Amino acid sequence: MSYLKFNKDLMINLEYSLYRNVLRTNRKGAYQNTSISGCNTTKYQGLLVMPVPFLDDENHLILSSIDETVIQRGAEFNLGIHRFAGDNYSPKGHKYIREFNSDSIPKTIYRVGGVILSKEIMFSSKENRLMIKYTLIDAHSPTKIRFKPFLAFRQASQLTIENDQVDKSYRNVENGISTCMYSGYPELFMQFNKEPEFMYHPDWYRDIEYIQDLQSGDTYSEDLYVPGSFEMTIRKNEEIIFSAGDILVDTSNLANEFNIEKNKRTPRSNFYNCLKNSSHQFYYIPNIGENYLLAGYPWFKVRARDQFISLPGCTLSVGKPDDYEKIMDSAIPHLNNFMAGKNIKGYIKQINDPDVLLWVVWALQQYYIEFKEKFIEKYSDFLFDVIKYIMDDKHPNLYFNKDDGLLTTNGKDSPASWMNSIIDGRPVIPRSGYLVEFNALWYNALKFAEEIAKEKGNIDYSDKLKENAETACKSFVNKFMNEAGYLYDYIDGNYKDLNVRPNMIFAVSLPYSPLGKRQKKSVLDFVTKELLANCGLRTLSPKSDRFRPHYNGSENDKKFAYFNGMAFPWLFGAYIEAYLNLFQLSGLSLAERIIVNMENELQNDCIGSISEFYDSNPPFIAHGGYSFAMSVAELLRAKKIISSYNTENVDIKK
């Protein structure tokens, strides 16, 4: 039985199929993404989207789509689909779809009269290149296929209009052509595994619209350039393979290459395999020896905070400790340069955010839990360097207070934490001063460093860290624990923020907590009662007059709602960890229900992956990046935590 399968009734219903999309990536930052109907619904979607380093640091849409037309006995059946101005879909190829599944690679089966044609899409794992395999499963008479490519050659975040700057020339290459619309771009090589007839007929298709951009209030209409079309015959059971990329390939090897790539793929046959596959899609290897994690798709780059929060889940939770080491080892030189006050260069963005080093320590701790001896050898000195850097008060926006042992930051003018939405240049939530998760992470970091120093026999340093941790612990409880039984979100001077937000969950979930058991339970009760939603923890309690459960309205309305009510799945990692820490085996039922709810989301938005955030009230619509590293990673880590308790339960029964 197929796990990610969509039947005819779902596929021909555009209200359904337009809002579910499929994503495939390589490890160079390139991707293929479109709706399961084949119609692009945002400007970020296309068959070949890739970085063009010679131009800028952005992704560029090269090949938007390709329309296939089945020709039989002079009759033409166009399998493509585009939305044009006036809510006009043309052609309407989705009506020929009989089935779509994405268990291994995206596969669509079309039926046109007596023709049954399958279409399988493969994105190369090594190159900026797409391959599509067409197989004629059945046909009652001679059949031809025509292929019409729609080109864009633009930044993924921009749109293009018909212009006279386009280079309309092309050159013949083996079984295809190459072309380049604008200077500075790489050539696009479009080739087949058999010789086609190319009919040069340059033209613009005008007023193509992207419905999701239209609905979100973004720019949504553009013109796409078509250089001509390819045509060839296809026999029953024959396979035609189309390749589009920035390199010339040996077309005689396309069939073999396609099968090799397909066999590498782990079937998306269950929740874990879907998340595991999705986690691999965030890997970014721009150069040999450089390994990073992208924050998500379609528009994110490598963001420091996101990378370190995502790192344990995307590597350790799927049995990839070597990948953890490669990514951490690539990051450490950048972190050292930052701490040395050198110019920040490289692929990691926002490395100077004040909580980044705290999340680095947490990510290191997750590695230590599984590989104690190797951690001591590889990372202990770096850990001590980070602690010393913070305690020496060298960070430009993270201040160590010797009197109370805690950390403060300035978030009034620019966001300091992950709650970073801005309206009119100002933070929507001006979290400043003492932030609850910063100081929970800091206490945990001090205790972790104390543990490592003790293991290494550095007793004096261990005692010093212990003293600092004890001071921080007392101060944390005195400052953050309020009479109602939960934690202030932040404290800035005399102001104590009473809003019930999820940031306090880390004071319960972390390996070292400054709270006592009763305090932990009280905090967890507040989070459960007021913040727990179907698809994540709410960013604000519904009891607040600022609460917004839906991401709609004007652009400013959305920015306001972002962290004032939206539910974020990545917070389930800390929540499940905290819940099981407190309730042990009796907490498994709730934890497993959360996972079951999220499994249902694999067939929504980006199928097989998890989005950035969701409405926190029904119908729980997904928003933001439709494949988000922190969401995927923390669900993988939560699933691993649950599995460890289930294993313990089996052992107890034995």
Buried (B, 14 or more C-beta within 10 A) or exposed (E): EBBBBBEBEBBBEBEBBBBBBBBBBBBBBBBBBBBBBBBBBBBBBBBBBBBBEEEEEBBBBBBBBBBBBBBBEEEEBBBBBBBBEEEEBEBBBBBBBBBBBBBBBBBBBBBBBEBBBBBBBBBBBEBBBBBBBBBBEEBEEEBBBBBBBBBBBBBBBEBBEEEEEBEEEBEEBEBBBBBBBEEEBBBBBBBBBBEBEBEEEEEBBEBBBBBBBBEBEBEBBBBBBBBBBBBBBBEBEBBBBBBBBBEBBEBEEBBEBBBEBBEEBBBBBEBBBBBBBBBBBBBBBBEEEBBBBBBBBBBBBBBBBBBBBBBBBBBBBBEBBEBBBBBBBBBBEBBBBBBEEEEBEBBBBBBBBBBBBBBBBBBBBBBBEEBEEEBBEBBBEBBBBBBEBBBEEEBEBBBBBEEBBBBBBBBBEBBBBBBBBEBEEEBBBBBBBBBBBBBBBBBBBBBBBBBBBBBBEBEEBBEBBBEBBBBBBEBBBEBBBEEEEBBBBBBBEEEBBEBBBBBBBBBBBBBBBBBEEEBBBBBBEBBBEBBBBBBBBBBBBBEBEBBBBBBBEEEEBBBBBBBBBBBBBBBBBBBBBBBBBBBEEEBBEBBBEBBEBBBEBBBBBBBBBBBBBBBBBEEBBBBBBBBBBBBBBBBBBBBBBBEEBBEEEEEEEE
